[in-house]
Amino acid sequence: MTNDQKHANQKHENKVRKALRGISGVHVTAWGADGEADWAVTAKIVARIAAAGIHNIVSAGNTGEFYPMTTDEVVKSHAVAAQAANGKALVTAGIGRSLREAVSTGRLAATAGCDAVMVHHPLDPFAAPQSQADYIIAIAEALTLPVVAYIRSDAIGVKDLVRVATHANVAGVKFASNNMMLLAECVRATQGTSANWICGLAEGWAAPFYALGARGFTSGLINVAPERSLAVWHALEKGDYAAARVEVDAIAGFETLRTKYGNGANVTVVKEALGLLGTNVGPVRLPGLPELNAAEKAELRAIVSGWSAAKAAAE
């Protein structure tokens, strides 16, 4: 590799690191009446998120229904998102499952024009904690795109999390555990290193994460109301925790509804909210919750209507 190539790679990684300290919005995947992916509608959603000013768009994340998707659909999702974002936002491709599949899909994401990859937390029931770290590092070493490590468990110890966070090709760790003591230990253990800790639990947890030294957060809300997500981010970047609490309070009902059924309604709420706003994206694929019940639909309708009224009044 020439010095110019090294410089270009470093410049790109710095760009990814900066975007990760913003909002990483995970777009939904639209399904048509026949159950197949509706890529035209999905592209419109991605374009809308990018135009709203979201820093990083994650394609084939959990809100995008990564696990119910086929490998071909995952690959297509990455390509559609990269094209639809059109340079207005960075695009991070969700990859995972077997090590070979993750590496292959990651290489295709690079070809499609994605800026980084996010390695989904391995869900093998017999995965050893240290081997989960090894899995992420093996992917980081096999790919040229910067890697985001998605950690959804506190089973991996500090020593192994530090190995992941400080790897040369890991641009950030999406920390999606509410174990604040573990996060604090990780931040302390990586002070002065390249580690980039990101809140992986969305807007509601962003303030305590910021207080412990993390920056940026993930969001599914951006599919529905990106301006509300941005308001939380701007408040936290200013260190105005009081303002951040006000913004989080305004979305608390929506986020709480998403946590029902052990988070089984997480994507369902986002998709049905989009439908209420005029974008039909189809139901959630199994094993997610296909649709809300009547009472939940009424609750969601009231929340979305309240947001729309507030937005109209502000304008």
Secondary structure, DSSP 8 states (H G I E B T S, - for coil): --HHHHHHHHHHHHHHHHHHTSEEEE----B-TTSSB-HHHHHHHHHHHHHTT-SEEEESSTTTTTTTS-HHHHHHHHHHHHHHHTTSSEEEEEE-SSHHHHHHHHHHHHHHT-SEEEE-----TT--HHHHHHHHHHHHHH-SS-EEEEE--S-S-HHHHHHHHTSTTEEEEEE----HHHHHHHHHHTTTSS--EEE-S-HHHHHHHHHTT---EEESGGGT-HHHHHHHHHHHHTT-HHHHHHHHHHHHHHHHHHTHHHHTTHHHHHHHHHHHTT-------TTS-----HHHHHHHHHHHHHHHHHHHHH-
